[in-house]
């Protein structure tokens, strides 16, 4: 019982503004902030070493199977049949990604005029319907699929009822002098396959590959899906600190006179803003990617 009271007392001193800690919780004092920041750095470094073997290493978890899973999850949610991973389409996607690095372009059509559909022919996939989505610099399949689903053209390819097959390629390299991760998705329906009800004619669709802006809401969703466990833990810690700091700000009239007569009267609000700024920066760090 005594231990329980001690724990409760210390927790109150750390998290709750009250007369005993001069309405300045220990968590948001200098040593509290420094301790949390060191813990965040330690979490990031430890996770990076454990997952990549490098303190500064960034983990990329985009694979063909992961892209297939996230794509089919979207289709199933719309009561559409799941796509099958097709070896020929994956090879065609690989050749397209390799060609983009070779000719240094980011588009559906290559500088030499090669269209996406040429890659279908090169691997011997005769189609009645075909489509292509492109993405770059995403660290998770969930984030890439979220971005595609937020774009009407890309979403249409993912949810097109005509498609039965899909192939993916994920490739790293230098694109116009920058380290880049390219994702190519090719969708298809074999020629001669029984057409779905309501189908009018064969078609090809390529959602535009541009540096089009992604909405703030979508970017936040992508970021949250890309956060590593260490980054998510850090975000939670910072949000808790911001909450404690803002609560302390509500008690600013009860601060000691020395604080009330200086800028430190608003120390809680300033620290809350600082913690939330770090949250935004951390989330933004994992929100990269273009479609």
CORJORA-V801045 format. One record per backbone hydrogen bond with DSSP energy under -1.0 kcal/mol. NH is the residue of the N-H (numbers start at 1). CO is the residue of the C=O. E is the energy in kcal/mol with one decimal. If there is no record, write none. Layout:
NH	CO	E
NH	CO	E
This chain:
5	1	-1.9
6	2	-2.1
7	3	-2.5
8	4	-2.3
9	5	-2.5
10	6	-2.7
11	7	-2.5
12	8	-2.1
13	9	-2.0
14	10	-2.0
15	11	-2.7
16	12	-1.7
21	18	-1.1
22	19	-1.5
23	18	-3.0
24	21	-1.6
26	13	-2.4
27	14	-2.0
28	25	-1.4
29	26	-1.4
33	29	-2.9
34	30	-2.7
35	31	-2.1
36	32	-2.2
37	33	-2.6
38	34	-2.4
39	35	-2.1
40	36	-2.5
41	37	-2.3
42	38	-2.4
43	39	-2.5
44	40	-2.4
45	41	-2.7
46	42	-2.8
47	43	-2.4
48	44	-2.5
49	45	-2.4
50	46	-2.2
51	47	-2.4
52	48	-2.8
54	48	-1.0
61	139	-3.3
67	63	-2.5
68	64	-2.3
69	65	-2.5
70	66	-2.4
71	67	-2.2
72	68	-2.7
73	69	-1.9
74	70	-1.4
75	71	-1.8
76	72	-3.1
77	73	-1.6
78	75	-1.0
79	76	-1.9
80	75	-2.6
84	164	-2.3
86	166	-2.9
90	86	-2.2
91	87	-2.1
92	88	-2.3
93	89	-2.5
94	90	-2.2
95	91	-2.4
96	92	-2.2
97	93	-2.6
98	94	-2.6
99	95	-2.1
100	96	-2.0
101	97	-1.7
102	98	-2.3
103	99	-3.1
105	100	-1.6
110	114	-2.8
113	110	-2.4
118	115	-1.4
119	116	-1.0
121	117	-1.6
122	118	-2.2
123	119	-1.1
124	121	-1.3
125	120	-2.7
128	189	-3.3
129	189	-1.2
130	203	-2.0
131	187	-2.3
132	205	-1.9
133	185	-2.5
135	183	-2.0
136	290	-2.2
137	181	-2.9
144	140	-1.7
145	141	-2.6
146	142	-2.4
147	143	-2.1
148	144	-2.3
149	145	-2.7
150	146	-1.1
151	148	-1.4
155	151	-3.2
156	152	-2.0
157	153	-1.3
158	154	-2.0
159	155	-2.4
164	188	-2.2
165	188	-2.7
166	84	-2.3
167	186	-2.3
169	184	-1.8
171	182	-2.4
173	180	-2.1
175	178	-2.8
178	175	-1.4
180	173	-3.2
182	171	-3.3
183	135	-3.0
184	169	-2.4
185	133	-2.7
186	167	-2.8
187	131	-2.8
188	165	-2.1
189	129	-2.0
191	126	-2.9
193	190	-1.7
199	196	-2.0
203	128	-1.1
205	130	-2.3
207	132	-1.6
219	215	-2.8
220	216	-2.4
221	217	-2.2
222	218	-2.8
223	219	-2.4
224	220	-2.6
225	221	-1.8
226	222	-1.1
227	223	-1.1
232	228	-2.9
233	229	-2.3
234	230	-2.0
235	231	-2.4
236	232	-2.2
237	233	-2.2
238	234	-2.4
239	235	-2.3
240	236	-2.3
241	237	-2.4
242	238	-2.4
243	239	-2.3
244	240	-2.4
245	241	-2.7
246	242	-2.6
247	243	-2.1
248	244	-2.2
249	245	-1.7
250	246	-1.2
251	248	-1.3
252	249	-1.6
254	251	-2.1
255	252	-1.3
259	256	-1.2
260	256	-2.1
261	257	-1.3
262	259	-1.7
265	262	-1.9
266	263	-2.0
267	264	-1.8
270	266	-2.3
271	267	-2.6
272	268	-2.4
273	269	-2.4
274	270	-2.1
275	271	-2.6
276	272	-2.3
277	273	-1.9
278	274	-1.7
279	275	-1.8
280	276	-2.4
281	277	-2.3
282	278	-2.5
283	279	-2.8
284	280	-2.6
285	281	-1.6
287	284	-1.5
290	136	-2.3
